[in-house]
Amino acid sequence: MGQWTVIINKFIILILADLLMHWSDGRWLGLDFLGFIALSSLVMEFIRRSSSPLTYSLIGLVLISLLRYLLGPLISSIGNEPQTWGILNWILGTKDTPGVSYPLSPWMAYPFAGYIIGVAAMRYRGFIETHRWRVVSGLLMLGGLNSVAGLILLQRGASFFRWGTVGIGFYVVSFAVISISLAGVLAICGEPRLKVGQDTLSLRGIASLAVVPVHYFLIYLVTMAGGTGMDFLKYSLIAIAVLTASFFLARSVENLSQIIRQVKKQKVVWFGLAAMFVLAAGLTLFYSQESKDLALFTRTFGQIVLCLLFVVRLPL
């Protein structure tokens, strides 16, 4: 099986998983978290196979930032009708698009940044391992500088809006969170005595994908149970409970995928899972008009089935 066949297969699975979310809400099309992962993975695969992937990633990071926070506002000031712009709205990310949570700008900046960080980690692995705490300190300082920049933007009335059209304040502070998180991960993962904590906080393989639909499902259940408008203590306890349950259930899906991987008749397994997905998709479309609660269950089941399809060999 060619490498591109594997990549396209993953792309299709993620797109279908994303579409299930929109179908459960009564929409035919949209772009949410899983769909954006599919799109950004495909883009980054092309870049990774190019002659200068690091250069293209750096240029992409700068261009995406300029598109959203310089060129985008300038173009948006010319016309006020969202319908006029169509795909341009999605590219610039300056206006809300129905059903689209992740416009190209500035969200594509994060895959670019991730690739740059990954390359740096590989090239300077020896230095990072021998000067771990120096690197941790540097990352914390970088995060601190971004945080200060965020405070300055806050004082100047900058937007910290997170969904869809990302405010400049949130965008700047998000890189502070990335830097500080990297410092924390490096501090924890580089310490052998924290092996138990490392295993607890890590998700591998299918579990890292399954945790997305699982945690959406659990959050929706909490909302259905009236878990809104609570104080900080109750919110923290529920968040910890949802996080713990999400990790446990995601690892259960990973364990199931390992069992499925061992089945000799992979074609039979693939067609069986594909049939279950078609059934789940049909029920989701049906229940989206009758009961959003039932659509949630069929949607989540269909997304879990798609997660399992990742490990099954294509019937080629």
Buried (B, 14 or more C-beta within 10 A) or exposed (E): EEEEEEBEBBBEBBBBBBBBBBBBBEEEEBBBBBBBBBBBBBBBBEBEEEEEBBEBBBEBBEBBBEBBBEBBEEBBEEEEEBEEBEEBBBBBBBBBBEBBBBBBBBBBBBBBBBBBBEBEEEEEEEEBEEEBEEBBEEBBEBBEBBBEBBEEBBEEEBBBEEEBBBBBBBBBBBBBBBBBEBBBBBBEBBEEEBEEEBEEEEBEBBBEBBBBBBBBBBBBBBEEEEBEEEEEEEEEEBEEEBEEBBBEBBBBBBEBBEEBBEEEEBEEBBEBBBEBBEBBBEBBBBBBEEEBEBBBBBBBBBBBBBBBBBBBEEEE
